[in-house]
Amino acid sequence: MKATLSLSAFFAVALAAPSSHDGFLNPRSTEKTSINWSGAVVQGKNITAVTATFPVLDTKIPAVNETGKHAYQGTAWIGIDGYNKTVCPEGLWQAGVMTSHHALTGEIWFQAWYEWYPDPPVFVDIGDISAGDIINVALNAPTPTQASVVLENQSTGRGFNQTVNLTRPLCLSSAEWIVERAYTLSGLVGLIDFGTETISDITYTVGDELHTSIPDDVTIINIINDEDNNVQQTSTKVSGNIIKVTYLGN
């Protein structure tokens, strides 16, 4: 993993964006738009666990650069309670792997992380990470104030697990499987051209009941670039226990 302090700190801020920008989601249908999220959300009560497998996002800079953007990033992650911050304004439990590419310096780096938002993300060591590595992620929240995370690089056999006592209680009201475009205090970061990201082996647990496929009332989200003529940048498709998020360009 390569990183410079300044750029790492810059992208660390970006991981806090999902819940604070939930208001950009269009509330009128089950297909919604966001400035920084693409993927799928299941809403319910007492959602206590979420799992998925996905490849680390590719590092390609878009063929047509976004105006004024030099840093490009994309993050694949899963979470609990990130979707509706009106219903659950306190916590968000999430974990994933971030891909970053600085267009001017050519620097590329990958970072595995977990986060109990609004606390800052915690970057963790799962060994060397490369684009395309297969990552298994599991989140559990047996109580609203205690949770665990497992991050495993299936391609290398390296992994990490941690149990955390949470400072803000979860509502256990939604499960998320997301590809994210970073949003920082200075605005949107460029979205990396990740091709098609396939999030598979999806499960979620409601109470003690394990669900191994995505329900029909799933909420699908796609990224709209509101800084550039509201161009739709992603397309999300859901089937069974698989979510496919495709980069459409600028």
Phi, psi and omega in degrees: 000130176250145176195146168255154184301314186293316181289322178298316179296322179301312182284336176300322178298325185297329184292344179277355190291326191307307185287328182285348180240024177300335181295347178279356178282136178284117188275010191267348182207176177278354169251114189238168178237156182212156175282344187216358180244142167218136182149217185218150181226135171248127179255149180180203179233140177060046174280111191251352181203149179216139175222162174188164174232136179205155173280149173298134184300148177293166187251016189286131171284139180303147179299323174249111183295147173286140185303124175077007183259131175245334178256131180236142187206154171205144181228131170259130182206164171237158184201169173233126174075029177268348195276301189251094183279355170286317178286318184230084187282351189273280193256165170210123180252119187211159178201150179181200180227132182255137174248130182228143180215119178266118188294328183281318183268342184078002182291135178233136175208161182231142181219126171272146186203160164226161184207135168252086184294138015267011171296155181293157178294153176249116179275134188236157183264111171241030180080192179295139179236137177231156174303135179092346175304143182268123185248129171258133179229136176223130175241135175231144176220079183296335173224163180295347183238008175222136182211163178226157179224140171234125174238121182229129172272100183298333183287334182244344183084001179271148181204181183208143172216150185203141170252135188232136169270121191274142182274338179230130188291144172281154172266341180060043188250355179202154173238138184232144171229110198226143160253125189244139167263128188292144174232121182244180179298336180265004177118193182289139170271150178301142179272125181292149177278093185266004181071237174241124177261121180255112177262116189234182179052039184284131170221158169211151185243129176249112188064243176253008185260120179275130176250129185247011173215158183277132184287164181294333182269024177299147173263123180257136184234139174232151182276131172244129179274098183282357175268354185217072173059028178054040178290131175283124186258345181221160173227128184247131177235142182234134176207122178062243178246031182232136172241130176243122178248121184248132175285128182259343182107190183255000000 
